[in-house]
């Protein structure tokens, strides 16, 4: 009977130790889980409008044209550039360059272009360049804050010219490039 009492006491002590160990383990462990985590990057989106900001386009055919240009010609084309922040909240650094089209060396050298853009009360007006220089380079139009418009202009002029330019035609695309 004493052996039985000792065995039951031993079993009781072992059970108590097991419960103490289990409760201590439960107190020192915990778990939390998050599921469905998703990360996505934004994309920059620059758009142009030539109707005062009523409609914006990614590509706009033939917004800047001049005909019957003679010495002393000057015309300013007004447009807006829009930093569409649908997919991004970045401020965009914008540049312009001339590409493609059909160049005429003499007319490209005679035509002078100058951009100007204002965004958030900051105006950027790079130096004027002839079309030849713009075909091989670019100018900074400043920054456009996320979700805002820049009021811009492109002035095209032919300050001097001679009869050798009569009947000449040149064409080019204006590429507006944006980066963070």
Phi, psi and omega in degrees: 000325179293322178298323178294318179296319180295319181295317178293322177296316179298319178294321177296317179295317180296318178296318180296317178297321179296317180293321178296316180296317180295319180290325177294318179297319180295326181286335185256008176231145177205161181215140173225145184228136170247141181232157174069032180288132182225137175234136177222148180267151177275162176237141180285145182215106180255131180232161182234146176223136175246008180246034177077015178095009178289319177225143179243147183226153172278325178226135182227113183282135171055046179281339184241109181220147175219137179232156178054044181286133176228173178306134181093356179297139173205128178218137178252126177257124180261142179203168176239142170250136186238127173270094181284110185268026179302319184248004184202157176241026185273148167282135182257136170268123188246136174234161176231144176213160176256137182215165174057207180074191180241105182283151167233111187309313183293314181291321177301322179288330183276330182281129180251134180239148175211130177261158170207135178222139177236126176222129178056044178068012177249122181255133175244121179230096178291164178299152177290148179224149172282167184299323179302314180294323180288333177293332182256001184213196179209163176233148177278133175255012177088202183249149174237119182293154181304130176075012183240169177253150169248129174276117187235162174214152172234116177258127178244128181219160173230087185297323179225156179189168177219181185295341179292343180272352182299134177077008181274151177223139173227153177216153180197157171267145170259115178261122174259122183246138181236141176216164180283000000 
